[in-house]
Amino acid sequence: MSQNVLLVIGFTWPEPASTAAGNRMLQLLDFFKSKGYAIVFASTASKTELSLNLDALEIESKSIVLNDSGFDTFIKDLNPKIVLFDRFLTEEQFGWRVSENVPNALKILDTEDLHSLRKVREVSHKKGIPFSTKTWLQEDITKREVASVLRCDLSLMVSTFEMQLLTQTLKLDQSLLLHLPFLLGNISSVEQESWLKFSERENFICIGNGKHAPNVDAVLWLYQEIWPLIRKALPKAQVAVYGAYLPQQVKELHKPEIGFLVKGWAEDANKVLSHSRINLATLRFGAGIKGKLTTVMQNGTPSVTTSIGAEGMYDGLPWSGAIAETPIEIAREAIQLYTCEKDWLEAQQNGIVLVNELYNKEKLSERLAIVLEHLHQNLEEHRIHNFMGSLLGHQTMQSTKYLSKWIEEKNKKE
């Protein structure tokens, strides 16, 4: 292959039609293709019927195996200029092999979100205790994830909140991080003119992948405590719940008699979103930024969500709808937006501003390109200054490396 090779080590095969993470990965693949990179996407996961057709994008697919030195030969022969780890778990498993076999390759971690933050928030929610950064700092998963960040040359962060958490609370060097949210095209005036008007839309929508614990909890909370309040004020209203891989406990909530409709996976999410009047994103825990919330903005649909739902997404600009915390507050805001065209139109315009100012593909792509060029030209110096990263890469700290080697030898004897 040519010198400009990007190797992506995926935690899963990307599913842009069903997950925000899949869309995020597709945006990064598009960026590197636009820069002339030959791309190889490797993963230990199994493909699904919703997996992206990488062949159609002229991206090579490679199945890899954990704890297998065959990966060493593969990556030496490939000799990538950049290795992109999809979430910290792939860096834990393969990062040391990358460093040993292609030491000059630029190592980038796409965090998607801080998994440790999401996990600790989920545990805190289930225990009924407030989340605190003190609790987050004490968890092993936090230490593992931050260690991955330090071992990489650059980590891509989608959320302004998570950027602040790493730079202000943990005092990580800003040069190791890049705020890079979703790379979206501007919403043009032509697109806006094609949107259905307030009077042409009806009902509510709730959308999210069923494999994602925050989404399942959001639907259950909506059904149990929020929807009865909305339905009481709007007795003819309906809410449609969409998402791939919805679990049985969600499917059983399908109750047409109360206007609660569980639809499952939407083959065309934009179509169902563009016909809905209000999106409900009743998230009680989670991390990162929410692809469903930028997607609804791209379809001119206001959202009612929580502070967790909107976290790291609006940078002090007016939200595209309303942010509320309790069932009563969420229901009140949803009813107001649903019935007041003036407020609805203002929320829609706020969404246009958010997408065009904070998620501008051209500006963000330029930001990434400049940082990558600087790192390529100054990689040795960059790594010298990242002493903690060098320390974590030292042989005395590489427990995952030696565990992997032990597992490999054990597998050979069985």
Sequence and secondary structure as in RCSB ss.txt:
>XXXX:A:sequence
MSQNVLLVIGFTWPEPASTAAGNRMLQLLDFFKSKGYAIVFASTASKTELSLNLDALEIESKSIVLNDSGFDTFI
KDLNPKIVLFDRFLTEEQFGWRVSENVPNALKILDTEDLHSLRKVREVSHKKGIPFSTKTWLQEDITKREVASVL
RCDLSLMVSTFEMQLLTQTLKLDQSLLLHLPFLLGNISSVEQESWLKFSERENFICIGNGKHAPNVDAVLWLYQE
IWPLIRKALPKAQVAVYGAYLPQQVKELHKPEIGFLVKGWAEDANKVLSHSRINLATLRFGAGIKGKLTTVMQNG
TPSVTTSIGAEGMYDGLPWSGAIAETPIEIAREAIQLYTCEKDWLEAQQNGIVLVNELYNKEKLSERLAIVLEHL
HQNLEEHRIHNFMGSLLGHQTMQSTKYLSKWIEEKNKKE
>XXXX:A:secstr
  S EEEEEESS   TTT HHHHHHHHHHHHHHHTT EEEEEESS   TTS  TGGGT EEEE  TT THHHHHH
HHH  SEEEEESHHHHHHHHHHHHHH TTSEEEEE SS HHHHHHHHHHHHHT    HHHHHHSHHHHHHHHHHH
HSSEEEE  HHHHHIIIIIS   GGGEEE    B    HHHHHHS  GGG  SEEEE  TTSHHHHHHHHHIIII
IHHHHHHHSTT  EEEE TT  HHHHTT BGGGTEEEEE  S HHHHHHT SEEEE  SS  S  HHHHHHHHTT
  EEE HHHHTTSSTTS  SEEE  SHHHHHHHHHHHHH HHHHHHHHHHHHHHHHHHSBHHHHHHHHHHHHHHH
HHSHHHHHHH HHHHHHTSGGG HHHHHHHHHHHHHHH 
